[in-house]
Amino acid sequence: MHEYSVTVRIAKIACDEAEKAHGRVREIDLVVGDEAGFVGESIQMYFDVVSRGTPCEGARLTIERVRPKLRCSSCGALFEKKPFSFACPLCGGNGTPTEIGREFYVKSVKLEVSDSCT
């Protein structure tokens, strides 16, 4: 359920940009890490609801997933964790958690702006 309040904020950010430019939102690109604690499908569902009647209505929401990575404490390599293992695939060292995969941000907002000079 915490996706609802985040989705309201995403729509507000995009609508504010559209209103400044006197346009409509056509697309919002999000980056969501798998360990960010948000479910992309829920964000999409809530977005369809909260965007009704706003400059975001009908906009496409794209979600770029970021898979979590570990950093090897021996060789420094970044790698995706295999099930039940923290071993580095290059050297066998132990992987430690990183911030990669915890991202959550609006990457871009694409607008449609009408030419008011015509």
C-alpha positions as a Markdown table, in Angstrom:
| # | Residue | x | y | z |
|---|---|---|---|---|
| 1 | Met | 0.0 | 0.0 | 0.0 |
| 2 | His | 3.0 | 2.4 | 0.4 |
| 3 | Glu | 3.1 | 2.5 | -3.4 |
| 4 | Tyr | 0.0 | 4.8 | -3.3 |
| 5 | Ser | 1.7 | 7.7 | -1.6 |
| 6 | Val | 4.8 | 7.4 | -3.7 |
| 7 | Thr | 2.7 | 7.3 | -6.9 |
| 8 | Val | 0.9 | 10.5 | -5.8 |
| 9 | Arg | 4.2 | 12.2 | -5.4 |
| 10 | Ile | 5.4 | 10.9 | -8.9 |
| 11 | Ala | 2.2 | 12.3 | -10.5 |
| 12 | Lys | 2.7 | 15.6 | -8.6 |
| 13 | Ile | 6.3 | 16.0 | -9.9 |
| 14 | Ala | 5.2 | 15.3 | -13.5 |
| 15 | Cys | 2.1 | 17.5 | -13.3 |
| 16 | Asp | 4.0 | 20.4 | -11.9 |
| 17 | Glu | 6.4 | 20.2 | -14.9 |
| 18 | Ala | 3.5 | 20.0 | -17.3 |
| 19 | Glu | 1.8 | 23.0 | -15.8 |
| 20 | Lys | 5.0 | 25.1 | -15.9 |
| 21 | Ala | 5.3 | 24.3 | -19.6 |
| 22 | His | 1.6 | 24.6 | -20.3 |
| 23 | Gly | 1.5 | 21.1 | -21.6 |
| 24 | Arg | 0.6 | 17.5 | -20.9 |
| 25 | Val | 2.7 | 14.6 | -19.7 |
| 26 | Arg | 3.2 | 11.9 | -22.3 |
| 27 | Glu | 5.7 | 9.7 | -20.5 |
| 28 | Ile | 7.3 | 9.3 | -17.1 |
| 29 | Asp | 10.4 | 7.1 | -16.9 |
| 30 | Leu | 11.1 | 5.7 | -13.4 |
| 31 | Val | 14.1 | 3.8 | -12.2 |
| 32 | Val | 13.2 | 1.2 | -9.5 |
| 33 | Gly | 15.7 | -1.1 | -7.9 |
| 34 | Asp | 14.5 | -4.6 | -7.0 |
| 35 | Glu | 15.3 | -3.9 | -3.4 |
| 36 | Ala | 13.7 | -0.5 | -3.2 |
| 37 | Gly | 10.6 | -2.0 | -1.6 |
| 38 | Phe | 8.2 | -0.9 | -4.4 |
| 39 | Val | 6.2 | -3.1 | -6.8 |
| 40 | Gly | 6.1 | -1.7 | -10.3 |
| 41 | Glu | 2.7 | -3.2 | -11.1 |
| 42 | Ser | 1.2 | -1.4 | -8.1 |
| 43 | Ile | 2.7 | 1.9 | -9.0 |
| 44 | Gln | 1.2 | 1.5 | -12.5 |
| 45 | Met | -2.2 | 0.6 | -11.1 |
| 46 | Tyr | -2.2 | 3.6 | -8.7 |
| 47 | Phe | -0.9 | 5.9 | -11.4 |
| 48 | Asp | -3.8 | 5.1 | -13.6 |
| 49 | Val | -6.1 | 6.2 | -10.7 |
| 50 | Val | -4.3 | 9.2 | -9.4 |
| 51 | Ser | -3.6 | 10.7 | -12.8 |
| 52 | Arg | -7.3 | 11.0 | -13.8 |
| 53 | Gly | -8.3 | 14.5 | -14.6 |
| 54 | Thr | -4.7 | 15.8 | -14.4 |
| 55 | Pro | -2.1 | 16.7 | -17.0 |
| 56 | Cys | -0.7 | 13.2 | -16.4 |
| 57 | Glu | -3.9 | 11.4 | -17.5 |
| 58 | Gly | -3.1 | 9.0 | -20.3 |
| 59 | Ala | 0.7 | 9.3 | -19.8 |
| 60 | Arg | 2.8 | 6.2 | -20.3 |
| 61 | Leu | 4.7 | 5.1 | -17.2 |
| 62 | Thr | 7.9 | 3.1 | -17.9 |
| 63 | Ile | 9.8 | 1.4 | -15.2 |
| 64 | Glu | 13.5 | 0.5 | -15.6 |
| 65 | Arg | 14.3 | -2.2 | -13.1 |
| 66 | Val | 17.7 | -2.3 | -11.5 |
| 67 | Arg | 18.9 | -5.7 | -10.2 |
| 68 | Pro | 20.9 | -5.7 | -7.0 |
| 69 | Lys | 24.6 | -6.2 | -7.1 |
| 70 | Leu | 27.2 | -7.3 | -4.6 |
| 71 | Arg | 30.8 | -6.1 | -4.5 |
| 72 | Cys | 33.5 | -8.7 | -4.0 |
| 73 | Ser | 35.6 | -7.9 | -0.9 |
| 74 | Ser | 38.7 | -9.6 | -2.6 |
| 75 | Cys | 38.8 | -8.3 | -6.2 |
| 76 | Gly | 36.2 | -5.5 | -6.1 |
| 77 | Ala | 34.1 | -6.9 | -8.9 |
| 78 | Leu | 30.3 | -6.1 | -9.0 |
| 79 | Phe | 28.1 | -9.1 | -9.6 |
| 80 | Glu | 24.5 | -10.3 | -9.2 |
| 81 | Lys | 24.0 | -12.7 | -6.3 |
| 82 | Lys | 23.2 | -16.3 | -7.2 |
| 83 | Pro | 20.7 | -18.1 | -5.0 |
| 84 | Phe | 22.2 | -19.3 | -1.7 |
| 85 | Ser | 25.6 | -17.9 | -2.5 |
| 86 | Phe | 27.6 | -14.7 | -1.9 |
| 87 | Ala | 30.6 | -16.0 | -3.8 |
| 88 | Cys | 32.2 | -13.8 | -6.5 |
| 89 | Pro | 32.0 | -15.6 | -9.9 |
| 90 | Leu | 35.5 | -14.3 | -10.8 |
| 91 | Cys | 37.6 | -15.1 | -7.8 |
| 92 | Gly | 35.4 | -16.8 | -5.2 |
| 93 | Gly | 35.7 | -14.0 | -2.7 |
| 94 | Asn | 32.7 | -12.9 | -0.5 |
| 95 | Gly | 30.3 | -10.4 | -1.9 |
| 96 | Thr | 29.0 | -7.6 | 0.2 |
| 97 | Pro | 25.8 | -5.6 | -0.4 |
| 98 | Thr | 25.9 | -2.3 | -2.3 |
| 99 | Glu | 23.3 | 0.4 | -2.9 |
| 100 | Ile | 22.8 | -0.9 | -6.4 |
| 101 | Gly | 19.3 | -2.2 | -6.6 |
| 102 | Arg | 17.8 | 0.2 | -4.1 |
| 103 | Glu | 17.3 | 3.1 | -6.5 |
| 104 | Phe | 14.0 | 4.8 | -6.8 |
| 105 | Tyr | 13.7 | 8.0 | -8.8 |
| 106 | Val | 12.0 | 9.8 | -11.7 |
| 107 | Lys | 14.5 | 9.6 | -14.5 |
| 108 | Ser | 12.6 | 11.8 | -17.0 |
| 109 | Val | 9.3 | 13.4 | -17.7 |
| 110 | Lys | 8.3 | 13.8 | -21.4 |
| 111 | Leu | 5.8 | 16.5 | -22.2 |
| 112 | Glu | 3.6 | 17.5 | -25.1 |
| 113 | Val | 3.5 | 21.2 | -25.4 |
| 114 | Ser | 1.3 | 23.1 | -27.8 |
| 115 | Asp | 2.7 | 26.0 | -29.7 |
| 116 | Ser | 0.8 | 29.0 | -28.4 |
| 117 | Cys | 2.0 | 31.2 | -31.2 |
| 118 | Thr | -0.2 | 29.6 | -33.9 |
